[in-house]
Amino acid sequence: MVADGAEPPIDKACGEGMMPETQAALRQLGVELPDGLGYRFQGIRFVQNDAQVAARFPEGQGIGVRRTLLHELLIQRAKKCGVKLLWKTPIAGIEPRGVQLRGGTVAARWIIGADGGHSRVRRWCELDSAVTNSQRIARRRHYHLRPWSVFTEVHWGPRVQAYVTPISPEEVCIVVVGETAVDADFESALEAMPELRERLRNAQLCSRERGAITAMQSLARVWRGNVALVGDASGGVDAITGEGLRLAFRQALALAAAIQYENLREYELAHRRLARRPTWMGRLLLLLGRNDSIRQRVLRRMSRNPQLFARMLAIHAGRVTPGAVVVMGAQFGWQFLAN
């Protein structure tokens, strides 16, 4: 049974792009993306005033899909699995043997908190001891505009980034993420990104602007008794990684296995393993975002040696062994210092 105070389809201010590994996790959950849905892209492109570099995914393609369309697919799959969906049904509280709804208490062997970064379930079961490494402001818009690239793009400016994801043959999703609300203001952010500003000069908005908070957050524990947390409720990585959905889907698979064997400790171990690479990548990208001089040197170096960026993308996609990561880091560090 799923109880939610909202009603479908539920929207969220996110980049709406899914990398190949995210789609693989979706398929494991039994969710198939229909042909013709969304827009396929080949890799990632970084853009700054004086440098740019692009790389294709080591395997497969990414896809941009409106969040509301993805939510409808998840609902359809849940119904096929026999899940009872209770919309407009907020949770009033939890107790050891059940969940308190408006109409009374529903008995539950397991209680899963999947209620976002400000999770009430997390607070109710006293798991709200989080370590927040960063918190930033994000704003999202959709533009009626034909995609101009086979890549999803990250445009960099001082204290702000803009993520451009094609989501249909006639529409792009753009998310601006800044250190503060002022940094994340669309108009001021675009002034620092001339290429993107020109692309959008005469483009027509086709959705209202939505805002959100994105954070790097880890928890001391993600379960207690018969309660477990999943998705943003269990901690998360900054939107700059593009890993939020993949983590949630993989966590769901790990949690289902742990429940099958009635061992939530195994879920916590799996949860930590899943978070390592995205957390490392998030910290690296935030370092670039917050240090103009370092970022400029790194992007200039990568633009002259695109293979470095291709290796970084392979690491991000989980296609590189830990040993190769160490070697790549040493090589990049030497070239950076020698620049």
Phi and psi in degrees as GROMACS dihedral restraints (atoms count N, CA, C in turn):
[ dihedral_restraints ]
;  ai    aj    ak    al  type     phi  dphi    fc
    3     4     5     6     1  -119.6    20    10
    4     5     6     7     1   124.8    20    10
    6     7     8     9     1  -114.3    20    10
    7     8     9    10     1   132.0    20    10
    9    10    11    12     1  -143.2    20    10
   10    11    12    13     1   135.4    20    10
   12    13    14    15     1   -71.6    20    10
   13    14    15    16     1   -17.2    20    10
   15    16    17    18     1   -91.6    20    10
   16    17    18    19     1  -175.2    20    10
   18    19    20    21     1  -134.0    20    10
   19    20    21    22     1   150.0    20    10
   21    22    23    24     1   -78.4    20    10
   22    23    24    25     1   162.0    20    10
   24    25    26    27     1   -78.1    20    10
   25    26    27    28     1   140.8    20    10
   27    28    29    30     1   -91.1    20    10
   28    29    30    31     1   125.9    20    10
   30    31    32    33     1   -96.6    20    10
   31    32    33    34     1   162.6    20    10
   33    34    35    36     1  -156.5    20    10
   34    35    36    37     1   143.1    20    10
   36    37    38    39     1   -75.5    20    10
   37    38    39    40     1    94.3    20    10
   39    40    41    42     1  -141.8    20    10
   40    41    42    43     1   171.3    20    10
   42    43    44    45     1   -74.1    20    10
   43    44    45    46     1   -17.5    20    10
   45    46    47    48     1    66.9    20    10
   46    47    48    49     1    15.9    20    10
   48    49    50    51     1  -106.1    20    10
   49    50    51    52     1   139.2    20    10
   51    52    53    54     1  -122.7    20    10
   52    53    54    55     1   125.3    20    10
   54    55    56    57     1   -77.1    20    10
   55    56    57    58     1   168.8    20    10
   57    58    59    60     1   -55.4    20    10
   58    59    60    61     1   -39.7    20    10
   60    61    62    63     1   -66.2    20    10
   61    62    63    64     1   -33.6    20    10
   63    64    65    66     1   -65.3    20    10
   64    65    66    67     1   -41.7    20    10
   66    67    68    69     1   -65.4    20    10
   67    68    69    70     1   -35.4    20    10
   69    70    71    72     1   -63.2    20    10
   70    71    72    73     1   -40.5    20    10
   72    73    74    75     1   -64.8    20    10
   73    74    75    76     1   -39.3    20    10
   75    76    77    78     1   -60.2    20    10
   76    77    78    79     1   -43.1    20    10
   78    79    80    81     1   -63.2    20    10
   79    80    81    82     1   -37.2    20    10
   81    82    83    84     1   -63.7    20    10
   82    83    84    85     1   -29.5    20    10
   84    85    86    87     1   -80.5    20    10
   85    86    87    88     1    -2.8    20    10
   87    88    89    90     1    87.1    20    10
   88    89    90    91     1    15.9    20    10
   90    91    92    93     1  -102.3    20    10
   91    92    93    94     1   116.1    20    10
   93    94    95    96     1  -102.8    20    10
   94    95    96    97     1   135.5    20    10
   96    97    98    99     1   -87.6    20    10
   97    98    99   100     1   117.4    20    10
   99   100   101   102     1   -61.4    20    10
  100   101   102   103     1   150.1    20    10
  102   103   104   105     1   -59.4    20    10
  103   104   105   106     1   138.0    20    10
  105   106   107   108     1    89.1    20    10
  106   107   108   109     1    -9.4    20    10
  108   109   110   111     1   -77.0    20    10
  109   110   111   112     1   134.6    20    10
  111   112   113   114     1    68.2    20    10
  112   113   114   115     1  -152.0    20    10
  114   115   116   117     1  -145.5    20    10
  115   116   117   118     1   129.0    20    10
  117   118   119   120     1   -83.5    20    10
  118   119   120   121     1   139.6    20    10
  120   121   122   123     1  -131.1    20    10
  121   122   123   124     1   157.9    20    10
  123   124   125   126     1   -96.5    20    10
  124   125   126   127     1   -20.3    20    10
  126   127   128   129     1   179.3    20    10
  127   128   129   130     1  -152.1    20    10
  129   130   131   132     1  -129.0    20    10
  130   131   132   133     1   142.2    20    10
  132   133   134   135     1  -126.9    20    10
  133   134   135   136     1   128.8    20    10
  135   136   137   138     1   -98.6    20    10
  136   137   138   139     1   134.7    20    10
  138   139   140   141     1  -131.4    20    10
  139   140   141   142     1   129.8    20    10
  141   142   143   144     1  -138.9    20    10
  142   143   144   145     1   162.7    20    10
  144   145   146   147     1   -48.5    20    10
  145   146   147   148     1   -45.3    20    10
  147   148   149   150     1  -106.8    20    10
  148   149   150   151     1     7.6    20    10
  150   151   152   153     1  -161.8    20    10
  151   152   153   154     1   152.1    20    10
  153   154   155   156     1  -154.1    20    10
  154   155   156   157     1   151.4    20    10
  156   157   158   159     1  -153.4    20    10
  157   158   159   160     1   147.3    20    10
  159   160   161   162     1  -138.4    20    10
  160   161   162   163     1   155.2    20    10
  162   163   164   165     1  -150.8    20    10
  163   164   165   166     1   148.4    20    10
  165   166   167   168     1   -89.5    20    10
  166   167   168   169     1   155.5    20    10
  168   169   170   171     1   -63.0    20    10
  169   170   171   172     1   144.3    20    10
  171   172   173   174     1   -59.0    20    10
  172   173   174   175     1   -35.0    20    10
  174   175   176   177     1  -143.9    20    10
  175   176   177   178     1   140.9    20    10
  177   178   179   180     1    74.9    20    10
  178   179   180   181     1  -171.8    20    10
  180   181   182   183     1  -126.6    20    10
  181   182   183   184     1   154.1    20    10
  183   184   185   186     1   -86.2    20    10
  184   185   186   187     1   169.7    20    10
  186   187   188   189     1  -145.4    20    10
  187   188   189   190     1   136.9    20    10
  189   190   191   192     1  -102.0    20    10
  190   191   192   193     1   127.3    20    10
  192   193   194   195     1  -139.6    20    10
  193   194   195   196     1   134.3    20    10
  195   196   197   198     1   -53.5    20    10
  196   197   198   199     1   135.0    20    10
  198   199   200   201     1   -58.7    20    10
  199   200   201   202     1   -37.0    20    10
  201   202   203   204     1   -64.7    20    10
  202   203   204   205     1   -36.2    20    10
  204   205   206   207     1   -67.9    20    10
  205   206   207   208     1   -40.9    20    10
  207   208   209   210     1   -62.4    20    10
  208   209   210   211     1   -40.4    20    10
  210   211   212   213     1   -63.7    20    10
  211   212   213   214     1   -38.0    20    10
  213   214   215   216     1   -63.0    20    10
  214   215   216   217     1   -38.6    20    10
  216   217   218   219     1   -65.7    20    10
  217   218   219   220     1   -39.5    20    10
  219   220   221   222     1   -64.5    20    10
  220   221   222   223     1   -39.6    20    10
  222   223   224   225     1   -63.0    20    10
  223   224   225   226     1   -44.4    20    10
  225   226   227   228     1   -60.1    20    10
  226   227   228   229     1   -42.5    20    10
  228   229   230   231     1   -66.3    20    10
  229   230   231   232     1   -41.9    20    10
  231   232   233   234     1   -60.4    20    10
  232   233   234   235     1   -42.0    20    10
  234   235   236   237     1   -63.0    20    10
  235   236   237   238     1   -40.6    20    10
  237   238   239   240     1   -64.0    20    10
  238   239   240   241     1   -29.5    20    10
  240   241   242   243     1   -82.2    20    10
  241   242   243   244     1    -0.9    20    10
  243   244   245   246     1    86.0    20    10
  244   245   246   247     1    18.2    20    10
  246   247   248   249     1   -76.3    20    10
  247   248   249   250     1   135.3    20    10
  249   250   251   252     1   -89.3    20    10
  250   251   252   253     1   121.9    20    10
  252   253   254   255     1  -106.2    20    10
  253   254   255   256     1   120.5    20    10
  255   256   257   258     1  -110.6    20    10
  256   257   258   259     1   100.2    20    10
  258   259   260   261     1   -90.6    20    10
  259   260   261   262     1   158.8    20    10
  261   262   263   264     1    53.8    20    10
  262   263   264   265     1    38.3    20    10
  264   265   266   267     1  -129.2    20    10
  265   266   267   268     1    83.0    20    10
  267   268   269   270     1   -69.0    20    10
  268   269   270   271     1   151.1    20    10
  270   271   272   273     1   -89.6    20    10
  271   272   273   274     1   132.2    20    10
  273   274   275   276     1   -93.6    20    10
  274   275   276   277     1   -20.6    20    10
  276   277   278   279     1   168.9    20    10
  277   278   279   280     1   174.0    20    10
  279   280   281   282     1  -130.1    20    10
  280   281   282   283     1   156.2    20    10
  282   283   284   285     1  -141.6    20    10
  283   284   285   286     1   168.3    20    10
  285   286   287   288     1   -51.8    20    10
  286   287   288   289     1   -34.0    20    10
  288   289   290   291     1  -112.6    20    10
  289   290   291   292     1    10.8    20    10
  291   292   293   294     1   179.4    20    10
  292   293   294   295     1  -175.6    20    10
  294   295   296   297     1  -122.4    20    10
  295   296   297   298     1   135.4    20    10
  297   298   299   300     1   -90.5    20    10
  298   299   300   301     1   115.2    20    10
  300   301   302   303     1  -106.7    20    10
  301   302   303   304     1   177.0    20    10
  303   304   305   306     1   -61.9    20    10
  304   305   306   307     1   -34.8    20    10
  306   307   308   309     1   -90.2    20    10
  307   308   309   310     1     4.2    20    10
  309   310   311   312     1   134.4    20    10
  310   311   312   313     1  -169.8    20    10
  312   313   314   315     1   -97.3    20    10
  313   314   315   316     1   132.6    20    10
  315   316   317   318     1  -103.6    20    10
  316   317   318   319     1   125.0    20    10
  318   319   320   321     1   -65.4    20    10
  319   320   321   322     1   141.2    20    10
  321   322   323   324     1  -148.3    20    10
  322   323   324   325     1   126.6    20    10
  324   325   326   327     1   -71.3    20    10
  325   326   327   328     1   -40.3    20    10
  327   328   329   330     1  -127.1    20    10
  328   329   330   331     1   142.7    20    10
  330   331   332   333     1  -123.3    20    10
  331   332   333   334     1   124.3    20    10
  333   334   335   336     1  -115.0    20    10
  334   335   336   337     1   121.9    20    10
  336   337   338   339     1   -90.8    20    10
  337   338   339   340     1   109.8    20    10
  339   340   341   342     1  -125.5    20    10
  340   341   342   343     1    44.5    20    10
  342   343   344   345     1  -110.4    20    10
  343   344   345   346     1    32.8    20    10
  345   346   347   348     1    84.7    20    10
  346   347   348   349     1  -178.7    20    10
  348   349   350   351     1   -62.9    20    10
  349   350   351   352     1   -24.0    20    10
  351   352   353   354     1  -106.2    20    10
  352   353   354   355     1    41.3    20    10
  354   355   356   357     1   -53.5    20    10
  355   356   357   358     1   124.9    20    10
  357   358   359   360     1   -77.5    20    10
  358   359   360   361     1   -34.0    20    10
  360   361   362   363     1   -59.6    20    10
  361   362   363   364     1   -42.0    20    10
  363   364   365   366     1   -59.0    20    10
  364   365   366   367     1   -41.9    20    10
  366   367   368   369     1   -70.6    20    10
  367   368   369   370     1   -41.9    20    10
  369   370   371   372     1   -63.2    20    10
  370   371   372   373     1   -34.5    20    10
  372   373   374   375     1   -98.3    20    10
  373   374   375   376     1    15.4    20    10
  375   376   377   378     1    57.9    20    10
  376   377   378   379     1    43.7    20    10
  378   379   380   381     1  -109.1    20    10
  379   380   381   382     1    14.6    20    10
  381   382   383   384     1   -86.4    20    10
  382   383   384   385     1    36.3    20    10
  384   385   386   387     1   -98.6    20    10
  385   386   387   388     1    82.3    20    10
  387   388   389   390     1  -100.7    20    10
  388   389   390   391     1   149.6    20    10
  390   391   392   393     1  -106.5    20    10
  391   392   393   394     1   108.6    20    10
  393   394   395   396     1   -97.4    20    10
  394   395   396   397     1   114.5    20    10
  396   397   398   399     1   -83.1    20    10
  397   398   399   400     1   -27.0    20    10
  399   400   401   402     1  -164.3    20    10
  400   401   402   403     1   158.6    20    10
  402   403   404   405     1  -146.8    20    10
  403   404   405   406     1   128.7    20    10
  405   406   407   408     1  -134.0    20    10
  406   407   408   409     1   169.2    20    10
  408   409   410   411     1  -107.2    20    10
  409   410   411   412     1   134.1    20    10
  411   412   413   414     1  -123.0    20    10
  412   413   414   415     1   143.5    20    10
  414   415   416   417     1  -134.6    20    10
  415   416   417   418     1   139.0    20    10
  417   418   419   420     1  -123.4    20    10
  418   419   420   421     1   141.2    20    10
  420   421   422   423     1  -135.6    20    10
  421   422   423   424     1   156.1    20    10
  423   424   425   426     1  -114.9    20    10
  424   425   426   427     1   136.9    20    10
  426   427   428   429     1  -119.6    20    10
  427   428   429   430     1   138.1    20    10
  429   430   431   432     1   -78.6    20    10
  430   431   432   433     1    97.4    20    10
  432   433   434   435     1  -159.9    20    10
  433   434   435   436     1   133.8    20    10
  435   436   437   438     1   -68.7    20    10
  436   437   438   439     1   129.9    20    10
  438   439   440   441     1   -56.7    20    10
  439   440   441   442     1   139.9    20    10
  441   442   443   444     1  -107.6    20    10
  442   443   444   445     1     0.8    20    10
  444   445   446   447     1  -145.2    20    10
  445   446   447   448     1   154.4    20    10
  447   448   449   450     1   -85.1    20    10
  448   449   450   451     1     3.2    20    10
  450   451   452   453     1  -114.2    20    10
  451   452   453   454     1   153.9    20    10
  453   454   455   456     1   -83.3    20    10
  454   455   456   457     1   142.0    20    10
  456   457   458   459     1  -116.7    20    10
  457   458   459   460     1   146.4    20    10
  459   460   461   462     1  -119.2    20    10
  460   461   462   463     1   114.3    20    10
  462   463   464   465     1   -98.9    20    10
  463   464   465   466     1   133.2    20    10
  465   466   467   468     1  -110.5    20    10
  466   467   468   469     1   138.1    20    10
  468   469   470   471     1  -142.1    20    10
  469   470   471   472     1   174.6    20    10
  471   472   473   474     1   -60.2    20    10
  472   473   474   475     1   117.5    20    10
  474   475   476   477     1    65.6    20    10
  475   476   477   478     1    16.4    20    10
  477   478   479   480     1  -155.3    20    10
  478   479   480   481     1   148.0    20    10
  480   481   482   483     1  -132.5    20    10
  481   482   483   484     1   155.7    20    10
  483   484   485   486     1  -127.0    20    10
  484   485   486   487     1   129.3    20    10
  486   487   488   489     1  -106.7    20    10
  487   488   489   490     1   126.0    20    10
  489   490   491   492     1  -113.5    20    10
  490   491   492   493     1   117.5    20    10
  492   493   494   495     1  -125.8    20    10
  493   494   495   496     1   121.0    20    10
  495   496   497   498     1   -71.0    20    10
  496   497   498   499     1   131.7    20    10
  498   499   500   501     1  -121.1    20    10
  499   500   501   502     1    -5.6    20    10
  501   502   503   504     1  -164.2    20    10
  502   503   504   505     1   169.2    20    10
  504   505   506   507     1   -62.3    20    10
  505   506   507   508     1   -12.6    20    10
  507   508   509   510     1  -129.6    20    10
  508   509   510   511     1    18.5    20    10
  510   511   512   513     1  -151.1    20    10
  511   512   513   514     1   140.3    20    10
  513   514   515   516     1  -126.4    20    10
  514   515   516   517     1   147.2    20    10
  516   517   518   519     1  -103.2    20    10
  517   518   519   520     1   132.5    20    10
  519   520   521   522     1  -127.9    20    10
  520   521   522   523     1   126.2    20    10
  522   523   524   525     1  -118.2    20    10
  523   524   525   526     1   127.0    20    10
  525   526   527   528     1  -104.2    20    10
  526   527   528   529     1   128.5    20    10
  528   529   530   531     1  -125.7    20    10
  529   530   531   532     1   125.3    20    10
  531   532   533   534     1  -133.4    20    10
  532   533   534   535     1   166.8    20    10
  534   535   536   537     1   -66.4    20    10
  535   536   537   538     1   -32.1    20    10
  537   538   539   540     1  -134.6    20    10
  538   539   540   541     1   172.4    20    10
  540   541   542   543     1   -61.6    20    10
  541   542   543   544     1   -35.1    20    10
  543   544   545   546     1   -65.5    20    10
  544   545   546   547     1   -43.8    20    10
  546   547   548   549     1   -62.6    20    10
  547   548   549   550     1   -34.7    20    10
  549   550   551   552     1   -87.0    20    10
  550   551   552   553     1     4.9    20    10
  552   553   554   555     1   -64.3    20    10
  553   554   555   556     1   126.5    20    10
  555   556   557   558     1   -56.4    20    10
  556   557   558   559     1   -49.8    20    10
  558   559   560   561     1   -64.6    20    10
  559   560   561   562     1   -44.7    20    10
  561   562   563   564     1   -69.8    20    10
  562   563   564   565     1   -35.7    20    10
  564   565   566   567     1   -63.6    20    10
  565   566   567   568     1   -41.1    20    10
  567   568   569   570     1   -66.1    20    10
  568   569   570   571     1   -25.4    20    10
  570   571   572   573     1   -61.9    20    10
  571   572   573   574     1   -28.0    20    10
  573   574   575   576     1   -89.3    20    10
  574   575   576   577     1     0.0    20    10
  576   577   578   579     1  -131.1    20    10
  577   578   579   580     1    76.5    20    10
  579   580   581   582     1   -60.3    20    10
  580   581   582   583     1   -37.0    20    10
  582   583   584   585     1   -64.0    20    10
  583   584   585   586     1   -45.9    20    10
  585   586   587   588     1   -67.9    20    10
  586   587   588   589     1   -39.2    20    10
  588   589   590   591     1   -57.7    20    10
  589   590   591   592     1   -42.5    20    10
  591   592   593   594     1   -68.6    20    10
  592   593   594   595     1   -36.5    20    10
  594   595   596   597     1   -61.4    20    10
  595   596   597   598     1   -35.7    20    10
  597   598   599   600     1   -96.4    20    10
  598   599   600   601     1     1.5    20    10
  600   601   602   603     1   -53.3    20    10
  601   602   603   604     1   -46.6    20    10
  603   604   605   606     1  -112.3    20    10
  604   605   606   607     1    15.4    20    10
  606   607   608   609     1   -77.8    20    10
  607   608   609   610     1   146.9    20    10
  609   610   611   612     1   -97.0    20    10
  610   611   612   613     1   130.2    20    10
  612   613   614   615     1   -66.8    20    10
  613   614   615   616     1   139.3    20    10
  615   616   617   618     1  -127.9    20    10
  616   617   618   619     1    17.9    20    10
  618   619   620   621     1  -157.3    20    10
  619   620   621   622     1   162.1    20    10
  621   622   623   624     1   -80.4    20    10
  622   623   624   625     1   152.1    20    10
  624   625   626   627     1   -71.3    20    10
  625   626   627   628     1   135.9    20    10
  627   628   629   630     1  -122.3    20    10
  628   629   630   631     1   147.2    20    10
  630   631   632   633     1  -121.9    20    10
  631   632   633   634     1   159.9    20    10
  633   634   635   636     1  -160.6    20    10
  634   635   636   637     1   167.4    20    10
  636   637   638   639     1  -106.9    20    10
  637   638   639   640     1   133.1    20    10
  639   640   641   642     1  -116.8    20    10
  640   641   642   643     1   140.1    20    10
  642   643   644   645     1  -143.8    20    10
  643   644   645   646     1   150.6    20    10
  645   646   647   648     1   -92.8    20    10
  646   647   648   649     1   113.2    20    10
  648   649   650   651     1  -142.4    20    10
  649   650   651   652     1   131.4    20    10
  651   652   653   654     1  -126.2    20    10
  652   653   654   655     1   149.3    20    10
  654   655   656   657     1  -111.8    20    10
  655   656   657   658     1   149.7    20    10
  657   658   659   660     1   -65.3    20    10
  658   659   660   661     1   -37.5    20    10
  660   661   662   663     1  -144.0    20    10
  661   662   663   664     1   153.6    20    10
  663   664   665   666     1  -120.4    20    10
  664   665   666   667     1    13.7    20    10
  666   667   668   669     1  -155.2    20    10
  667   668   669   670     1   155.6    20    10
  669   670   671   672     1  -155.4    20    10
  670   671   672   673     1   125.7    20    10
  672   673   674   675     1    61.1    20    10
  673   674   675   676     1  -119.4    20    10
  675   676   677   678     1  -105.2    20    10
  676   677   678   679     1    18.0    20    10
  678   679   680   681     1  -111.9    20    10
  679   680   681   682     1   133.0    20    10
  681   682   683   684     1  -132.6    20    10
  682   683   684   685     1   153.3    20    10
  684   685   686   687     1  -111.5    20    10
  685   686   687   688     1   146.2    20    10
  687   688   689   690     1  -142.8    20    10
  688   689   690   691     1   154.8    20    10
  690   691   692   693     1    69.0    20    10
  691   692   693   694     1  -150.1    20    10
  693   694   695   696     1   -61.3    20    10
  694   695   696   697     1   -24.7    20    10
  696   697   698   699     1   -62.5    20    10
  697   698   699   700     1   -25.1    20    10
  699   700   701   702     1   -98.1    20    10
  700   701   702   703     1    16.7    20    10
  702   703   704   705     1   103.6    20    10
  703   704   705   706     1   171.9    20    10
  705   706   707   708     1  -168.2    20    10
  706   707   708   709     1   177.5    20    10
  708   709   710   711     1  -118.0    20    10
  709   710   711   712     1   155.2    20    10
  711   712   713   714     1   -59.3    20    10
  712   713   714   715     1   148.8    20    10
  714   715   716   717     1   -59.0    20    10
  715   716   717   718     1   -19.6    20    10
  717   718   719   720     1   -61.1    20    10
  718   719   720   721     1   -22.2    20    10
  720   721   722   723     1   -81.4    20    10
  721   722   723   724     1   -23.5    20    10
  723   724   725   726     1    66.4    20    10
  724   725   726   727     1    23.7    20    10
  726   727   728   729     1  -108.0    20    10
  727   728   729   730     1     1.1    20    10
  729   730   731   732     1   -58.1    20    10
  730   731   732   733     1   -49.0    20    10
  732   733   734   735     1   -67.3    20    10
  733   734   735   736     1   -43.2    20    10
  735   736   737   738     1   -58.6    20    10
  736   737   738   739     1   -45.2    20    10
  738   739   740   741     1   -60.1    20    10
  739   740   741   742     1   -45.2    20    10
  741   742   743   744     1   -61.8    20    10
  742   743   744   745     1   -42.8    20    10
  744   745   746   747     1   -66.5    20    10
  745   746   747   748     1   -44.0    20    10
  747   748   749   750     1   -66.2    20    10
  748   749   750   751     1   -38.4    20    10
  750   751   752   753     1   -62.3    20    10
  751   752   753   754     1   -39.9    20    10
  753   754   755   756     1   -60.9    20    10
  754   755   756   757     1   -42.7    20    10
  756   757   758   759     1   -63.9    20    10
  757   758   759   760     1   -44.2    20    10
  759   760   761   762     1   -65.4    20    10
  760   761   762   763     1   -38.4    20    10
  762   763   764   765     1   -67.2    20    10
  763   764   765   766     1   -41.1    20    10
  765   766   767   768     1   -59.9    20    10
  766   767   768   769     1   -41.8    20    10
  768   769   770   771     1   -65.1    20    10
  769   770   771   772     1   -41.2    20    10
  771   772   773   774     1   -65.7    20    10
  772   773   774   775     1   -39.0    20    10
  774   775   776   777     1   -66.0    20    10
  775   776   777   778     1   -38.2    20    10
  777   778   779   780     1   -57.2    20    10
  778   779   780   781     1   -38.6    20    10
  780   781   782   783     1   -99.3    20    10
  781   782   783   784     1     8.9    20    10
  783   784   785   786     1    51.8    20    10
  784   785   786   787     1    49.3    20    10
  786   787   788   789     1  -142.0    20    10
  787   788   789   790     1    87.0    20    10
  789   790   791   792     1   -74.1    20    10
  790   791   792   793     1   -15.3    20    10
  792   793   794   795     1   -61.5    20    10
  793   794   795   796     1   -37.7    20    10
  795   796   797   798     1   -64.2    20    10
  796   797   798   799     1   -35.1    20    10
  798   799   800   801     1   -63.8    20    10
  799   800   801   802     1   -43.3    20    10
  801   802   803   804     1   -61.9    20    10
  802   803   804   805     1   -40.2    20    10
  804   805   806   807     1   -63.7    20    10
  805   806   807   808     1   -44.3    20    10
  807   808   809   810     1   -63.9    20    10
  808   809   810   811     1   -39.5    20    10
  810   811   812   813     1   -59.1    20    10
  811   812   813   814     1   -43.5    20    10
  813   814   815   816     1   -65.5    20    10
  814   815   816   817     1   -41.3    20    10
  816   817   818   819     1   -62.2    20    10
  817   818   819   820     1   -43.7    20    10
  819   820   821   822     1   -63.2    20    10
  820   821   822   823     1   -31.6    20    10
  822   823   824   825     1   -82.1    20    10
  823   824   825   826     1   -16.9    20    10
  825   826   827   828     1   -60.5    20    10
  826   827   828   829     1   -55.2    20    10
  828   829   830   831     1   -65.9    20    10
  829   830   831   832     1   -47.9    20    10
  831   832   833   834     1   -60.3    20    10
  832   833   834   835     1   -35.6    20    10
  834   835   836   837     1   -66.5    20    10
  835   836   837   838     1   -43.7    20    10
  837   838   839   840     1   -62.1    20    10
  838   839   840   841     1   -45.5    20    10
  840   841   842   843     1   -66.4    20    10
  841   842   843   844     1   -38.7    20    10
  843   844   845   846     1   -61.3    20    10
  844   845   846   847     1   -43.3    20    10
  846   847   848   849     1   -64.2    20    10
  847   848   849   850     1   -39.6    20    10
  849   850   851   852     1   -63.3    20    10
  850   851   852   853     1   -46.9    20    10
  852   853   854   855     1   -68.7    20    10
  853   854   855   856     1   -34.7    20    10
  855   856   857   858     1   -67.0    20    10
  856   857   858   859     1   -36.4    20    10
  858   859   860   861     1   -59.4    20    10
  859   860   861   862     1   -44.6    20    10
  861   862   863   864     1   -64.1    20    10
  862   863   864   865     1   -41.0    20    10
  864   865   866   867     1   -66.2    20    10
  865   866   867   868     1   -29.5    20    10
  867   868   869   870     1   -98.5    20    10
  868   869   870   871     1    -3.1    20    10
  870   871   872   873     1  -129.2    20    10
  871   872   873   874     1    97.8    20    10
  873   874   875   876     1   -58.6    20    10
  874   875   876   877     1   -45.4    20    10
  876   877   878   879     1   -66.3    20    10
  877   878   879   880     1   -41.8    20    10
  879   880   881   882     1   -64.5    20    10
  880   881   882   883     1   -45.3    20    10
  882   883   884   885     1   -61.8    20    10
  883   884   885   886     1   -42.8    20    10
  885   886   887   888     1   -61.2    20    10
  886   887   888   889     1   -42.7    20    10
  888   889   890   891     1   -66.1    20    10
  889   890   891   892     1   -42.6    20    10
  891   892   893   894     1   -64.3    20    10
  892   893   894   895     1   -47.0    20    10
  894   895   896   897     1   -68.1    20    10
  895   896   897   898     1   -36.4    20    10
  897   898   899   900     1   -63.2    20    10
  898   899   900   901     1   -42.9    20    10
  900   901   902   903     1   -62.9    20    10
  901   902   903   904     1   -44.4    20    10
  903   904   905   906     1   -66.7    20    10
  904   905   906   907     1   -36.2    20    10
  906   907   908   909     1   -64.1    20    10
  907   908   909   910     1   -29.5    20    10
  909   910   911   912     1   -83.2    20    10
  910   911   912   913     1   -22.4    20    10
  912   913   914   915     1  -134.6    20    10
  913   914   915   916     1    78.3    20    10
  915   916   917   918     1   -59.3    20    10
  916   917   918   919     1   -21.0    20    10
  918   919   920   921     1   -63.0    20    10
  919   920   921   922     1   -30.4    20    10
  921   922   923   924     1   -61.9    20    10
  922   923   924   925     1   -42.6    20    10
  924   925   926   927     1   -68.4    20    10
  925   926   927   928     1   -37.5    20    10
  927   928   929   930     1   -62.1    20    10
  928   929   930   931     1   -39.2    20    10
  930   931   932   933     1   -67.4    20    10
  931   932   933   934     1   -39.5    20    10
  933   934   935   936     1   -61.5    20    10
  934   935   936   937     1   -41.0    20    10
  936   937   938   939     1   -67.0    20    10
  937   938   939   940     1   -36.4    20    10
  939   940   941   942     1   -64.1    20    10
  940   941   942   943     1   -39.0    20    10
  942   943   944   945     1   -62.4    20    10
  943   944   945   946     1   -45.8    20    10
  945   946   947   948     1   -60.6    20    10
  946   947   948   949     1   -34.3    20    10
  948   949   950   951     1   -85.6    20    10
  949   950   951   952     1     0.5    20    10
  951   952   953   954     1    74.5    20    10
  952   953   954   955     1    24.7    20    10
  954   955   956   957     1  -104.1    20    10
  955   956   957   958     1    16.4    20    10
  957   958   959   960     1  -130.2    20    10
  958   959   960   961     1   138.3    20    10
  960   961   962   963     1   -72.8    20    10
  961   962   963   964     1   158.1    20    10
  963   964   965   966     1   -55.9    20    10
  964   965   966   967     1   -38.5    20    10
  966   967   968   969     1   -63.5    20    10
  967   968   969   970     1   -40.4    20    10
  969   970   971   972     1   -66.4    20    10
  970   971   972   973     1   -32.1    20    10
  972   973   974   975     1   -62.4    20    10
  973   974   975   976     1   -43.5    20    10
  975   976   977   978     1   -63.0    20    10
  976   977   978   979     1   -44.6    20    10
  978   979   980   981     1   -63.7    20    10
  979   980   981   982     1   -45.1    20    10
  981   982   983   984     1   -61.6    20    10
  982   983   984   985     1   -41.6    20    10
  984   985   986   987     1   -62.3    20    10
  985   986   987   988     1   -40.6    20    10
  987   988   989   990     1   -66.4    20    10
  988   989   990   991     1   -42.9    20    10
  990   991   992   993     1   -62.9    20    10
  991   992   993   994     1   -44.8    20    10
  993   994   995   996     1   -65.8    20    10
  994   995   996   997     1   -42.0    20    10
  996   997   998   999     1   -60.3    20    10
  997   998   999  1000     1   -41.5    20    10
  999  1000  1001  1002     1   -64.2    20    10
 1000  1001  1002  1003     1   -45.2    20    10
 1002  1003  1004  1005     1   -66.2    20    10
 1003  1004  1005  1006     1   -36.2    20    10
 1005  1006  1007  1008     1   -64.5    20    10
 1006  1007  1008  1009     1   -45.2    20    10
 1008  1009  1010  1011     1   -68.6    20    10
 1009  1010  1011  1012     1   -30.7    20    10
 1011  1012  1013  1014     1   -82.3    20    10
 1012  1013  1014  1015     1    -9.0    20    10
